[in-house]
Structures are given as C-alpha cells and as structure tokens.
Amino acid sequence: MKCGLIEKTESQFVDTIAKEAYVWCEKGWKHDDYEHIHHRAQLTFVEDGYQYFHINQKIYLVPQHHVIWVPSGKAHKITSEAKTVNLMVFLFKSVFEEEFYQNVQVFAAPPVLKEMLLYASKWNQSLENNEEQDIFFKAILKSLPNFYMESSGLEIPVPGDARLIPVCNDINANFKYNLDIDSLAEKATMSVRTLQRIFKSETGITLQKYLQLTRILKSIELIDTQQYTLSEIAYKVGYQSLSAFTTSYFAVMKAKPRINRS
C-alpha cells in the first residue's frame, strides 16, 4: 500500500478506493527510489522536513509548510535526505477545469490553507462515506488556485542537451566555489558565449542562477540537520558572509532562513 493505493508493479498502482478524495498522513515517510504514476491528482503538504519531486526533467524542492500539486497521470519520483519527513497526501479522483490543475505547482501554504489541511487529518485513511469530508475536501480543491502564489523558483531544471550534463554535475559538486566559466565551457566542449546561450535556452536560467539555486537547496538540507549555525551554513554553501547568504536565501525562498530548534 502507498497513499491508500495497492502497488501492482514497481511503478503502477491499482485504485480500489471508491471515494472521490481522501487523505493519507504519514510520519517518518519512507521513499522508494523509482518513478511511479497513478491516476489521481495529488496534493502533498510537507508538515516536517523537505522533499524533492523529480518530474518532467525538473527537480522541485518542497520545504516544510509548502505544498506541491501533481496532476493525475504525471510520472514522478520522490527523494529526501531529511532526518524526518512528515507528510499529508491528498488524492483527488477528479478536479476542476481551470488551467491551474493541469500543471505542477509548488507554493508556501498560507495560514488558512495550513489550518484546513491539518483539520482534514481527522479523516486520515478513512474510506467511509462522510458528507462533511466530501464538502471540505472539495472546498480545499476549489480554493487552491486562490492560495497559489508566484513560484518561488524551487525547481532545478535538467537540460536535455547531453553536453550540459557535465556542467551541471561540476556545479553540483563544487557549489561552494565561484563559477569557473572557462573550465565549464571546456567540459561542454563549446565556447563560453555558446555555453551561456545554450544553457539559458535549455534551462530557462543562467549558470549563476543555477549555482544560486543549488546553494540554497543545499542550505535547506543543512538547516534541517540542526547541527550548524546560520553563519556556518552560509560558509559551507559558498557565501562569504551571513548577510550575503540571507539576501540570496530570501530572493529564492521569499523568507529569511531560520533554524527550528525542536
């Protein structure tokens, strides 16, 4: 069983649930290292920890108190190295027709939505017919576009051009250091100008933005461990000062970095 669905093969699920929508709450979520698909739209709320969703050649980061909407039938893989991942997964058999529901969406859950999702946990894994639940879940579903904000940029695009993969791998391995454009161009066997042009065309972002996203995503992992101060984390991910790290973090996350001491 996964999210209430019976796993038929390693990546296919049989939906034996009669209900239009239901919720599955899981403490200490464990991940399978393979892509899977199911024919219900999925709304995941990360209550604790963080998750990476690998969808359509992109990697979406979903930090604590964020949600991700995954349309029905869209293959996805989930990974995380967080110490603890507590999730609420809502699965909907049918959705409304607005364009919002046809695309992957990641955004911070505003207080009202967070309270609605937490209230819905009282129906965890319930398969019994319940009129209040049906109405409440439909209200959550209908309200999602209104809760949606501009994307925080929490996705790392994966280029389709094979020549750029060594470039991405080099940045991922050496994110603590400033970009060596000449070296990266050499790895891609192209000129610096061509590398910059093709990388932007393939990913939609610059090499410098890719480095920034990589650093911020790594900092989120370090914050989650609760082993370091923010100044130590800033240095570990390549920033020379806490203020520079805080500015960069805020530009991506739309919030200041903070260590939750539990």
TIDREN-125337 format. One record per residue: residue number from 1; residue in one letter; chain; x, y, z of N, C-alpha, C in turn. Coordinates in steps of 0.2 Angstrom, whole numbers, plus 2048, in hexadecimal, padded with zeros to 3 digits. Example, Ala and Ser with C-alpha at 12.3 -4.5 7.8 and 13.67 -1.06 7.14 Angstrom:
2
<rec 1; a; A; <842; 7E4; 827>; <83E; 7EA; 827>; <842; 7F0; 827>>
<rec 2; s; A; <840; 7F5; 823>; <844; 7FB; 824>; <840; 800; 827>>
//
This chain:
262
<rec 1; m; A; <804; 7FA; 800>; <800; 800; 800>; <804; 806; 800>>
<rec 2; k; A; <802; 80B; 7FC>; <806; 812; 7FC>; <800; 817; 7FB>>
<rec 3; c; A; <7FF; 81B; 800>; <7FA; 821; 800>; <7F3; 81E; 7FF>>
<rec 4; g; A; <7F2; 817; 801>; <7EC; 814; 800>; <7EB; 810; 7FA>>
<rec 5; l; A; <7F0; 811; 7F6>; <7F0; 80D; 7EF>; <7F4; 807; 7F0>>
<rec 6; i; A; <7F1; 801; 7ED>; <7F5; 7FB; 7ED>; <7FA; 7FB; 7E7>>
<rec 7; e; A; <800; 7F9; 7E8>; <805; 7F9; 7E3>; <805; 7F3; 7DF>>
<rec 8; k; A; <803; 7F3; 7D9>; <803; 7EE; 7D5>; <809; 7EB; 7D2>>
<rec 9; t; A; <80D; 7F0; 7D0>; <814; 7EF; 7CE>; <818; 7F4; 7D1>>
<rec 10; e; A; <81F; 7F4; 7CF>; <823; 7F9; 7D3>; <821; 800; 7D2>>
<rec 11; s; A; <81E; 802; 7CC>; <81C; 809; 7CB>; <815; 80A; 7C9>>
<rec 12; q; A; <811; 805; 7C9>; <809; 806; 7C8>; <805; 804; 7CE>>
<rec 13; f; A; <800; 807; 7CE>; <7FB; 806; 7D4>; <7F4; 805; 7D2>>
<rec 14; v; A; <7F1; 801; 7D6>; <7EA; 7FF; 7D5>; <7E6; 804; 7DA>>
<rec 15; d; A; <7E1; 807; 7D7>; <7DD; 80C; 7DB>; <7D6; 808; 7DD>>
<rec 16; t; A; <7D6; 806; 7E3>; <7D0; 802; 7E6>; <7CC; 806; 7EA>>
<rec 17; i; A; <7CE; 80D; 7EB>; <7CA; 811; 7EF>; <7C4; 814; 7EB>>
<rec 18; a; A; <7BE; 813; 7EE>; <7B8; 816; 7EB>; <7B7; 81D; 7EC>>
<rec 19; k; A; <7BA; 820; 7F1>; <7B9; 827; 7F3>; <7BC; 82C; 7EE>>
<rec 20; e; A; <7B9; 831; 7ED>; <7BB; 836; 7E8>; <7C2; 839; 7EB>>
<rec 21; a; A; <7C3; 83A; 7F1>; <7C9; 83D; 7F4>; <7CA; 83A; 7FB>>
<rec 22; y; A; <7D1; 839; 7FC>; <7D2; 837; 803>; <7D9; 83A; 805>>
<rec 23; v; A; <7DB; 839; 80B>; <7E2; 83B; 80E>; <7E5; 836; 811>>
<rec 24; w; A; <7EC; 836; 810>; <7F0; 831; 813>; <7F6; 835; 817>>
<rec 25; c; A; <7F6; 835; 81E>; <7FB; 838; 822>; <800; 833; 824>>
<rec 26; e; A; <807; 835; 823>; <80C; 830; 824>; <812; 834; 828>>
<rec 27; k; A; <813; 831; 82E>; <819; 833; 832>; <81F; 82F; 830>>
<rec 28; g; A; <825; 832; 82F>; <82B; 82F; 82E>; <82A; 82B; 827>>
<rec 29; w; A; <828; 82F; 822>; <827; 82D; 81B>; <82D; 829; 818>>
<rec 30; k; A; <82D; 823; 815>; <832; 820; 812>; <831; 820; 80A>>
<rec 31; h; A; <837; 821; 807>; <836; 822; 800>; <838; 81C; 7FC>>
<rec 32; d; A; <835; 81B; 7F6>; <837; 816; 7F1>; <83B; 819; 7EC>>
<rec 33; d; A; <841; 816; 7EA>; <845; 81A; 7E5>; <844; 818; 7DE>>
<rec 34; y; A; <83D; 819; 7DC>; <83B; 818; 7D5>; <835; 81D; 7D3>>
<rec 35; e; A; <835; 81E; 7CD>; <82F; 822; 7CA>; <829; 81E; 7CB>>
<rec 36; h; A; <823; 821; 7CC>; <81D; 81E; 7CC>; <817; 822; 7CA>>
<rec 37; i; A; <812; 81F; 7C8>; <80C; 823; 7C6>; <805; 821; 7C8>>
<rec 38; h; A; <801; 825; 7C9>; <7FA; 823; 7CB>; <7F5; 828; 7C9>>
<rec 39; h; A; <7EF; 825; 7C8>; <7EA; 829; 7C4>; <7E5; 82D; 7C9>>
<rec 40; r; A; <7E8; 830; 7CE>; <7E5; 835; 7D2>; <7E9; 83B; 7D3>>
<rec 41; a; A; <7E7; 841; 7D3>; <7EB; 847; 7D4>; <7ED; 847; 7DB>>
<rec 42; q; A; <7F3; 84A; 7DD>; <7F6; 849; 7E3>; <7F8; 850; 7E6>>
<rec 43; l; A; <7F6; 851; 7EC>; <7F8; 857; 7F0>; <7FC; 855; 7F6>>
<rec 44; t; A; <802; 856; 7F6>; <806; 854; 7FC>; <808; 85A; 800>>
<rec 45; f; A; <807; 85A; 807>; <809; 85F; 80B>; <80E; 85D; 810>>
<rec 46; v; A; <814; 860; 810>; <81A; 85E; 814>; <819; 861; 81A>>
<rec 47; e; A; <817; 85D; 81F>; <816; 860; 826>; <81D; 861; 82A>>
<rec 48; d; A; <822; 85C; 829>; <828; 85C; 82B>; <82D; 85A; 826>>
<rec 49; g; A; <833; 85C; 826>; <839; 85A; 822>; <838; 85E; 81B>>
<rec 50; y; A; <83A; 85A; 816>; <83A; 85D; 80F>; <83A; 857; 80A>>
<rec 51; q; A; <837; 858; 804>; <838; 853; 7FF>; <83A; 856; 7F8>>
<rec 52; y; A; <83D; 852; 7F4>; <83E; 853; 7ED>; <839; 84F; 7E9>>
<rec 53; f; A; <836; 852; 7E4>; <832; 84F; 7DF>; <835; 84F; 7D9>>
<rec 54; h; A; <836; 84A; 7D5>; <83A; 849; 7CF>; <834; 848; 7CA>>
<rec 55; i; A; <833; 84E; 7C6>; <82D; 84D; 7C1>; <82F; 851; 7BA>>
<rec 56; n; A; <82E; 84D; 7B5>; <82F; 850; 7AE>; <836; 854; 7AE>>
<rec 57; q; A; <83B; 851; 7AF>; <842; 853; 7AF>; <843; 85A; 7B3>>
<rec 58; k; A; <83F; 85A; 7B8>; <840; 860; 7BD>; <840; 85D; 7C4>>
<rec 59; i; A; <844; 860; 7C9>; <844; 85E; 7D0>; <841; 864; 7D4>>
<rec 60; y; A; <83B; 862; 7D7>; <838; 867; 7DB>; <839; 866; 7E3>>
<rec 61; l; A; <83B; 86B; 7E6>; <83C; 86B; 7ED>; <836; 86D; 7F1>>
<rec 62; v; A; <833; 868; 7F5>; <82E; 86A; 7F9>; <830; 86A; 801>>
<rec 63; p; A; <831; 870; 803>; <833; 871; 80A>; <82D; 870; 80F>>
<rec 64; q; A; <82F; 870; 816>; <82A; 870; 81B>; <825; 875; 81A>>
<rec 65; h; A; <81F; 874; 81B>; <819; 878; 81A>; <818; 87B; 813>>
<rec 66; h; A; <81A; 877; 80E>; <819; 878; 807>; <814; 873; 805>>
<rec 67; v; A; <811; 874; 7FF>; <80D; 86F; 7FC>; <80F; 86E; 7F5>>
<rec 68; i; A; <80E; 868; 7F2>; <80F; 867; 7EB>; <809; 864; 7E8>>
<rec 69; w; A; <807; 866; 7E2>; <801; 863; 7DE>; <804; 860; 7D8>>
<rec 70; v; A; <802; 859; 7D8>; <804; 855; 7D2>; <7FE; 852; 7CF>>
<rec 71; p; A; <7FD; 854; 7C8>; <7F7; 852; 7C5>; <7F7; 84B; 7C4>>
<rec 72; s; A; <7F1; 848; 7C3>; <7F0; 841; 7C2>; <7F4; 83E; 7BC>>
<rec 73; g; A; <7F7; 838; 7BC>; <7FA; 835; 7B7>; <801; 838; 7B6>>
<rec 74; k; A; <804; 83C; 7BA>; <80A; 83F; 7B9>; <810; 83B; 7BD>>
<rec 75; a; A; <814; 838; 7B9>; <819; 834; 7BC>; <81E; 838; 7C1>>
<rec 76; h; A; <81F; 835; 7C7>; <824; 839; 7CB>; <827; 834; 7D0>>
<rec 77; k; A; <82D; 837; 7D2>; <831; 833; 7D7>; <833; 838; 7DD>>
<rec 78; i; A; <833; 835; 7E3>; <834; 839; 7E9>; <83A; 837; 7ED>>
<rec 79; t; A; <83E; 83C; 7EF>; <844; 83B; 7F2>; <845; 840; 7F8>>
<rec 80; s; A; <848; 83E; 7FD>; <84A; 843; 803>; <84F; 840; 807>>
<rec 81; e; A; <853; 844; 80A>; <858; 842; 80F>; <857; 845; 816>>
<rec 82; a; A; <851; 848; 816>; <84F; 84B; 81D>; <84F; 846; 822>>
<rec 83; k; A; <850; 848; 828>; <850; 843; 82E>; <849; 840; 82F>>
<rec 84; t; A; <844; 844; 82E>; <83E; 842; 82F>; <839; 845; 82A>>
<rec 85; v; A; <835; 842; 827>; <830; 844; 822>; <829; 842; 824>>
<rec 86; n; A; <825; 847; 826>; <81E; 846; 827>; <81A; 849; 822>>
<rec 87; l; A; <816; 845; 81F>; <812; 848; 819>; <80A; 847; 81A>>
<rec 88; m; A; <807; 84B; 817>; <7FF; 84A; 815>; <7FF; 849; 80E>>
<rec 89; v; A; <7FC; 844; 80C>; <7FB; 843; 804>; <7F3; 843; 803>>
<rec 90; f; A; <7F1; 847; 7FF>; <7EA; 847; 7FD>; <7E9; 845; 7F6>>
<rec 91; l; A; <7E5; 840; 7F4>; <7E4; 83D; 7EE>; <7DD; 83F; 7EB>>
<rec 92; f; A; <7DC; 842; 7E5>; <7D6; 844; 7E3>; <7D5; 840; 7DC>>
<rec 93; k; A; <7CF; 83D; 7DC>; <7CD; 839; 7D6>; <7CC; 83E; 7D0>>
<rec 94; s; A; <7C8; 843; 7D1>; <7C7; 848; 7CC>; <7C8; 84F; 7CE>>
<rec 95; v; A; <7C9; 854; 7CA>; <7CB; 85B; 7CC>; <7C7; 85F; 7C7>>
<rec 96; f; A; <7C8; 866; 7C9>; <7C4; 86B; 7C5>; <7C8; 86C; 7BF>>
<rec 97; e; A; <7C5; 870; 7BA>; <7C8; 871; 7B3>; <7CD; 876; 7B3>>
<rec 98; e; A; <7CE; 87B; 7B8>; <7D3; 880; 7B7>; <7DA; 87E; 7B5>>
<rec 99; e; A; <7DE; 882; 7B2>; <7E4; 880; 7B0>; <7E9; 87E; 7B6>>
<rec 100; f; A; <7E8; 881; 7BC>; <7EC; 880; 7C1>; <7ED; 879; 7C3>>
<rec 101; y; A; <7E7; 875; 7C2>; <7E7; 86E; 7C4>; <7EB; 869; 7BF>>
<rec 102; q; A; <7ED; 86C; 7B9>; <7F0; 868; 7B4>; <7F8; 868; 7B4>>
<rec 103; n; A; <7FA; 86C; 7B9>; <802; 86D; 7B9>; <804; 86C; 7C0>>
<rec 104; v; A; <80B; 86A; 7C1>; <80E; 86A; 7C7>; <80E; 870; 7CB>>
<rec 105; q; A; <80C; 871; 7D1>; <80D; 877; 7D5>; <810; 876; 7DB>>
<rec 106; v; A; <814; 87B; 7DD>; <818; 87A; 7E4>; <817; 881; 7E7>>
<rec 107; f; A; <814; 881; 7ED>; <814; 888; 7F0>; <813; 887; 7F8>>
<rec 108; a; A; <815; 88C; 7FC>; <814; 88C; 803>; <80D; 88C; 805>>
<rec 109; a; A; <80B; 888; 80A>; <804; 887; 80C>; <803; 88D; 810>>
<rec 110; p; A; <7FE; 892; 80E>; <7FD; 897; 813>; <7F9; 895; 819>>
<rec 111; p; A; <7F9; 899; 81E>; <7F6; 896; 825>; <7EF; 893; 824>>
<rec 112; v; A; <7EA; 896; 820>; <7E4; 893; 81F>; <7E4; 88C; 81C>>
<rec 113; l; A; <7E8; 88B; 817>; <7E8; 885; 814>; <7EB; 880; 818>>
<rec 114; k; A; <7F1; 882; 81C>; <7F4; 87D; 821>; <7EF; 87B; 826>>
<rec 115; e; A; <7EB; 87F; 829>; <7E6; 87D; 82D>; <7E1; 878; 82A>>
<rec 116; m; A; <7DF; 87A; 824>; <7DA; 875; 821>; <7DD; 86E; 820>>
<rec 117; l; A; <7E3; 86E; 81E>; <7E6; 868; 81D>; <7E7; 864; 823>>
<rec 118; l; A; <7E9; 867; 829>; <7EA; 864; 82F>; <7E3; 861; 832>>
<rec 119; y; A; <7DE; 865; 831>; <7D8; 863; 833>; <7D5; 85D; 82F>>
<rec 120; a; A; <7D7; 85D; 829>; <7D5; 857; 825>; <7D9; 850; 827>>
<rec 121; s; A; <7DE; 851; 82B>; <7E1; 84B; 82E>; <7DD; 846; 832>>
<rec 122; k; A; <7D7; 849; 834>; <7D3; 845; 838>; <7D0; 83F; 834>>
<rec 123; w; A; <7D0; 840; 82D>; <7CD; 83B; 829>; <7D3; 837; 826>>
<rec 124; n; A; <7D9; 836; 829>; <7DE; 833; 827>; <7DD; 82B; 825>>
<rec 125; q; A; <7DE; 829; 81F>; <7DD; 823; 81D>; <7D5; 820; 81D>>
<rec 126; s; A; <7D1; 825; 81E>; <7CA; 823; 81F>; <7C7; 821; 818>>
<rec 127; l; A; <7C4; 81C; 817>; <7C1; 81A; 811>; <7B9; 81A; 812>>
<rec 128; e; A; <7B6; 81C; 817>; <7AF; 81C; 818>; <7AC; 823; 815>>
<rec 129; n; A; <7A6; 822; 813>; <7A3; 828; 810>; <7A1; 82D; 816>>
<rec 130; n; A; <7A3; 833; 814>; <7A2; 838; 819>; <7A1; 83F; 815>>
<rec 131; e; A; <79B; 842; 816>; <799; 848; 813>; <79D; 84E; 814>>
<rec 132; e; A; <79F; 84F; 81B>; <7A3; 854; 81D>; <7AA; 854; 819>>
<rec 133; q; A; <7AD; 84E; 819>; <7B3; 84D; 816>; <7B3; 84E; 80F>>
<rec 134; d; A; <7AE; 84C; 80B>; <7AD; 84D; 804>; <7AD; 855; 802>>
<rec 135; i; A; <7A9; 858; 806>; <7A8; 85F; 805>; <7AE; 863; 807>>
<rec 136; f; A; <7B1; 861; 80C>; <7B8; 864; 80F>; <7BD; 863; 80A>>
<rec 137; f; A; <7BE; 85D; 807>; <7C3; 85C; 803>; <7C2; 860; 7FC>>
<rec 138; k; A; <7BC; 860; 7FA>; <7BA; 864; 7F4>; <7BC; 86B; 7F5>>
<rec 139; a; A; <7BB; 86E; 7FB>; <7BC; 875; 7FC>; <7C4; 876; 7FC>>
<rec 140; i; A; <7C8; 871; 7FF>; <7CF; 872; 7FE>; <7D1; 872; 7F7>>
<rec 141; l; A; <7CF; 86D; 7F3>; <7D0; 86D; 7EC>; <7CF; 873; 7E8>>
<rec 142; k; A; <7C9; 875; 7E9>; <7C6; 87B; 7E6>; <7CA; 882; 7E7>>
<rec 143; s; A; <7CD; 882; 7EE>; <7D0; 888; 7F0>; <7D8; 888; 7EE>>
<rec 144; l; A; <7DA; 882; 7EC>; <7E2; 882; 7EA>; <7E4; 888; 7E6>>
<rec 145; p; A; <7E1; 889; 7E0>; <7E3; 88E; 7DC>; <7E4; 895; 7DF>>
<rec 146; n; A; <7DF; 896; 7E4>; <7DF; 89D; 7E7>; <7E5; 89D; 7ED>>
<rec 147; f; A; <7E7; 897; 7EF>; <7ED; 897; 7F4>; <7F3; 897; 7F0>>
<rec 148; y; A; <7F3; 896; 7EA>; <7F9; 895; 7E6>; <7FD; 89C; 7E5>>
<rec 149; m; A; <803; 89C; 7E6>; <807; 8A2; 7E5>; <80C; 8A1; 7E0>>
<rec 150; e; A; <80F; 8A6; 7DE>; <815; 8A6; 7D9>; <81A; 8A0; 7DB>>
<rec 151; s; A; <81C; 89C; 7D7>; <821; 897; 7D8>; <827; 89A; 7DC>>
<rec 152; s; A; <829; 897; 7E1>; <82F; 899; 7E4>; <836; 897; 7E1>>
<rec 153; g; A; <835; 894; 7DB>; <83B; 892; 7D7>; <83E; 88C; 7DA>>
<rec 154; l; A; <83A; 888; 7DE>; <83D; 882; 7E1>; <83D; 87C; 7DD>>
<rec 155; e; A; <840; 87D; 7D7>; <841; 877; 7D2>; <848; 878; 7CF>>
<rec 156; i; A; <84B; 872; 7CE>; <851; 872; 7CA>; <850; 86F; 7C4>>
<rec 157; p; A; <850; 872; 7BE>; <84F; 86F; 7B8>; <855; 86B; 7B6>>
<rec 158; v; A; <853; 865; 7B2>; <859; 861; 7B0>; <859; 862; 7A8>>
<rec 159; p; A; <85F; 864; 7A6>; <85F; 865; 79E>; <85E; 85F; 79A>>
<rec 160; g; A; <85B; 860; 794>; <85B; 85A; 790>; <861; 859; 78C>>
<rec 161; d; A; <865; 85E; 78B>; <86B; 85D; 787>; <871; 85A; 78B>>
<rec 162; a; A; <873; 854; 789>; <877; 850; 78D>; <87E; 853; 78E>>
<rec 163; r; A; <880; 858; 78A>; <886; 85C; 78B>; <886; 860; 792>>
<rec 164; l; A; <880; 862; 794>; <87F; 866; 79A>; <87F; 862; 7A0>>
<rec 165; i; A; <87E; 85B; 7A0>; <87E; 857; 7A6>; <884; 858; 7AA>>
<rec 166; p; A; <88A; 857; 7A7>; <891; 858; 7AB>; <891; 85F; 7AE>>
<rec 167; v; A; <88E; 864; 7AB>; <88E; 86A; 7AE>; <88A; 86B; 7B4>>
<rec 168; c; A; <884; 868; 7B4>; <880; 868; 7BA>; <883; 863; 7BF>>
<rec 169; n; A; <886; 85E; 7BD>; <889; 859; 7C2>; <88F; 85D; 7C6>>
<rec 170; d; A; <893; 861; 7C2>; <899; 865; 7C5>; <896; 86A; 7CA>>
<rec 171; i; A; <891; 86E; 7C8>; <88E; 873; 7CC>; <88B; 86F; 7D3>>
<rec 172; n; A; <888; 86A; 7D2>; <885; 866; 7D8>; <88A; 864; 7DC>>
<rec 173; a; A; <890; 862; 7DA>; <896; 85F; 7DE>; <89A; 865; 7E1>>
<rec 174; n; A; <89A; 86B; 7DE>; <89E; 870; 7E0>; <89A; 877; 7E1>>
<rec 175; f; A; <894; 876; 7E4>; <890; 87C; 7E5>; <893; 881; 7EA>>
<rec 176; k; A; <898; 87F; 7EE>; <89B; 883; 7F3>; <89F; 888; 7F0>>
<rec 177; y; A; <8A1; 887; 7EA>; <8A6; 88C; 7E6>; <8A3; 890; 7E1>>
<rec 178; n; A; <8A6; 895; 7DF>; <8A3; 899; 7DA>; <8A4; 896; 7D3>>
<rec 179; l; A; <89F; 898; 7CE>; <89F; 894; 7C8>; <8A6; 896; 7C4>>
<rec 180; d; A; <8A9; 890; 7C1>; <8AE; 891; 7BD>; <8AC; 890; 7B6>>
<rec 181; i; A; <8A9; 895; 7B3>; <8A6; 895; 7AC>; <8AA; 891; 7A7>>
<rec 182; d; A; <8B1; 893; 7A7>; <8B5; 890; 7A2>; <8B6; 888; 7A3>>
<rec 183; s; A; <8B6; 886; 7A9>; <8B7; 87F; 7AA>; <8B0; 87C; 7A8>>
<rec 184; l; A; <8AA; 87F; 7AA>; <8A4; 87C; 7A8>; <8A3; 87B; 7A0>>
<rec 185; a; A; <8A5; 881; 79D>; <8A5; 881; 796>; <8A9; 87B; 793>>
<rec 186; e; A; <8AF; 87A; 796>; <8B3; 874; 793>; <8B0; 86E; 794>>
<rec 187; k; A; <8AC; 86D; 79A>; <8A9; 866; 79B>; <8A3; 865; 796>>
<rec 188; a; A; <8A0; 86B; 794>; <89B; 86A; 78F>; <89D; 86A; 788>>
<rec 189; t; A; <8A4; 86B; 787>; <8A7; 86B; 781>; <8A3; 871; 77C>>
<rec 190; m; A; <8A3; 877; 77F>; <8A0; 87C; 77B>; <8A3; 883; 77E>>
<rec 191; s; A; <8A2; 888; 77B>; <8A4; 88E; 77D>; <8A0; 891; 783>>
<rec 192; v; A; <8A3; 896; 786>; <8A0; 898; 78C>; <899; 89C; 78A>>
<rec 193; r; A; <899; 89F; 785>; <893; 8A3; 782>; <88E; 89E; 780>>
<rec 194; t; A; <890; 898; 77D>; <88B; 893; 77B>; <888; 88F; 781>>
<rec 195; l; A; <88D; 88E; 786>; <88A; 88B; 78C>; <885; 88F; 78F>>
<rec 196; q; A; <886; 895; 790>; <882; 899; 794>; <87B; 89A; 790>>
<rec 197; r; A; <87B; 89A; 789>; <875; 89B; 785>; <871; 894; 785>>
<rec 198; i; A; <875; 88F; 784>; <871; 888; 784>; <86E; 886; 78B>>
<rec 199; f; A; <872; 888; 790>; <870; 886; 797>; <86A; 88A; 799>>
<rec 200; k; A; <86A; 890; 797>; <864; 894; 798>; <85E; 892; 794>>
<rec 201; s; A; <85F; 890; 78E>; <85A; 88D; 789>; <857; 887; 78C>>
<rec 202; e; A; <85B; 882; 78E>; <859; 87C; 791>; <856; 87C; 797>>
<rec 203; t; A; <858; 880; 79C>; <855; 880; 7A3>; <851; 886; 7A5>>
<rec 204; g; A; <851; 88B; 7A1>; <84D; 891; 7A2>; <851; 895; 7A8>>
<rec 205; i; A; <857; 893; 7AA>; <85A; 897; 7AF>; <862; 898; 7AD>>
<rec 206; t; A; <865; 89D; 7B0>; <86C; 89D; 7AF>; <870; 898; 7B3>>
<rec 207; l; A; <877; 898; 7B1>; <87B; 893; 7B5>; <87B; 896; 7BD>>
<rec 208; q; A; <87C; 89D; 7BD>; <87C; 8A0; 7C4>; <876; 89E; 7C8>>
<rec 209; k; A; <870; 89E; 7C5>; <86A; 89D; 7C8>; <86A; 895; 7CA>>
<rec 210; y; A; <86C; 891; 7C6>; <86D; 88A; 7C7>; <871; 889; 7CE>>
<rec 211; l; A; <876; 88C; 7CE>; <87B; 88C; 7D4>; <877; 88E; 7DA>>
<rec 212; q; A; <874; 894; 7DA>; <870; 897; 7DF>; <86B; 892; 7E2>>
<rec 213; l; A; <867; 88F; 7DD>; <862; 88A; 7DF>; <865; 884; 7E3>>
<rec 214; t; A; <86A; 881; 7E0>; <86E; 87C; 7E3>; <870; 87D; 7EA>>
<rec 215; r; A; <873; 883; 7EB>; <875; 885; 7F2>; <86F; 885; 7F6>>
<rec 216; i; A; <86A; 888; 7F4>; <864; 889; 7F9>; <861; 883; 7FB>>
<rec 217; l; A; <861; 87E; 7F6>; <85E; 878; 7F7>; <862; 874; 7FC>>
<rec 218; k; A; <869; 874; 7FB>; <86D; 871; 800>; <86D; 874; 807>>
<rec 219; s; A; <86C; 87B; 807>; <86B; 87E; 80E>; <865; 87B; 811>>
<rec 220; i; A; <860; 87A; 80E>; <85A; 877; 811>; <85B; 871; 814>>
<rec 221; e; A; <85F; 86C; 810>; <861; 866; 813>; <865; 867; 81A>>
<rec 222; l; A; <869; 86C; 81A>; <86E; 86D; 820>; <86A; 870; 825>>
<rec 223; i; A; <865; 874; 824>; <861; 877; 829>; <85D; 872; 82C>>
<rec 224; d; A; <85A; 86D; 828>; <856; 867; 82B>; <85A; 863; 830>>
<rec 225; t; A; <861; 862; 82F>; <864; 85E; 834>; <865; 861; 83B>>
<rec 226; q; A; <864; 868; 83B>; <864; 86B; 842>; <86B; 86B; 845>>
<rec 227; q; A; <870; 86A; 841>; <877; 868; 844>; <87C; 86F; 843>>
<rec 228; y; A; <879; 874; 83F>; <87E; 879; 83E>; <87A; 880; 83F>>
<rec 229; t; A; <87E; 885; 840>; <87B; 88C; 841>; <87A; 88E; 83A>>
<rec 230; l; A; <876; 894; 839>; <875; 896; 832>; <87B; 899; 82F>>
<rec 231; s; A; <880; 89C; 833>; <886; 89E; 831>; <88A; 898; 82E>>
<rec 232; e; A; <88A; 893; 832>; <88E; 88D; 82F>; <88B; 88A; 829>>
<rec 233; i; A; <884; 88A; 828>; <881; 888; 822>; <883; 88C; 81C>>
<rec 234; a; A; <883; 893; 81E>; <884; 898; 818>; <88B; 896; 815>>
<rec 235; y; A; <890; 895; 81A>; <897; 893; 817>; <897; 88D; 814>>
<rec 236; k; A; <893; 888; 816>; <894; 881; 813>; <891; 881; 80C>>
<rec 237; v; A; <88C; 885; 80B>; <889; 885; 804>; <88C; 88B; 800>>
<rec 238; g; A; <891; 88E; 802>; <895; 892; 7FD>; <894; 89A; 7FE>>
<rec 239; y; A; <891; 89C; 803>; <890; 8A3; 804>; <895; 8A6; 809>>
<rec 240; q; A; <898; 8AC; 808>; <89D; 8AE; 80C>; <89B; 8B2; 813>>
<rec 241; s; A; <894; 8B3; 813>; <891; 8B6; 819>; <88A; 8B4; 81A>>
<rec 242; l; A; <888; 8B5; 820>; <881; 8B3; 822>; <87C; 8B7; 81E>>
<rec 243; s; A; <87E; 8BE; 81D>; <879; 8C2; 81A>; <878; 8C0; 812>>
<rec 244; a; A; <87E; 8BE; 80F>; <87D; 8BD; 808>; <879; 8B6; 807>>
<rec 245; f; A; <87A; 8B1; 80C>; <876; 8AB; 80C>; <86E; 8AD; 80D>>
<rec 246; t; A; <86D; 8B1; 812>; <866; 8B3; 814>; <863; 8B6; 80E>>
<rec 247; t; A; <866; 8BB; 80A>; <863; 8BE; 805>; <862; 8B9; 7FF>>
<rec 248; s; A; <866; 8B5; 7FE>; <866; 8B0; 7F8>; <860; 8AB; 7FA>>
<rec 249; y; A; <860; 8A9; 800>; <85A; 8A4; 803>; <854; 8A7; 802>>
<rec 250; f; A; <853; 8AE; 804>; <84D; 8B1; 804>; <84A; 8B2; 7FC>>
<rec 251; a; A; <84F; 8B3; 7F8>; <84D; 8B4; 7F1>; <84A; 8AE; 7EE>>
<rec 252; v; A; <84C; 8A8; 7F0>; <84A; 8A2; 7EE>; <843; 8A0; 7F2>>
<rec 253; m; A; <844; 8A0; 7F8>; <83F; 89D; 7FD>; <839; 8A2; 7FF>>
<rec 254; k; A; <83A; 8A8; 7FE>; <836; 8AE; 800>; <835; 8AD; 807>>
<rec 255; a; A; <83A; 8AB; 80B>; <83A; 8AB; 812>; <841; 8AB; 815>>
<rec 256; k; A; <842; 8AD; 81B>; <849; 8AD; 81D>; <84A; 8A6; 820>>
<rec 257; p; A; <851; 8A4; 820>; <852; 89D; 822>; <852; 89D; 82A>>
<rec 258; r; A; <84F; 897; 82C>; <84E; 897; 833>; <84F; 88F; 835>>
<rec 259; i; A; <853; 88E; 83B>; <854; 887; 83D>; <84E; 886; 843>>
<rec 260; n; A; <84A; 881; 842>; <845; 87F; 846>; <848; 87A; 84B>>
<rec 261; r; A; <849; 87C; 851>; <84B; 878; 857>; <846; 874; 85A>>
<rec 262; s; A; <846; 86E; 859>; <840; 86A; 85C>; <842; 867; 863>>
//
